[in-house]
């Protein structure tokens, strides 16, 4: 792994501050001056690092979802029962949500507020993430582990996870993995082939 550079560290600091501001104030409620003040950079220097507010929002809001897609695609290739794949994916998602709550919040809450190509790319990322979950279910159906589900059921089960940003407490009574196991237990009762 290459060593971190000062420019990389600066970009990470900008991402963290932007995620916090966007989560607190919303995309439209966060001005560039507020972000500039929060990171201690002039607007010119800030734009040098981020390109545009839209580009920064896209980067911050989809970054961890793209990581979850990578994790999910690796899980799909594992030679384990679909039930175990579902549990691994569930745990990874709840851990990612808890560890990156501001980013997950803006992805779920604000991503559709943008227009044009940025919005289309964000929606495409969301759809790709949803397809990973659907593929795990499809593998379980093909192996005889799960019953077939209407595609709308995938949206429902993802809602159980995705909207955790509204109530999860990263240091709450249950760890993200324990929450994931609770959700997964409920889900598996409903989809196992009897």
Order of alpha helices (4+ residues) and beta strands (2+ residues): alpha-alpha-alpha-alpha-alpha-alpha-alpha-alpha-alpha
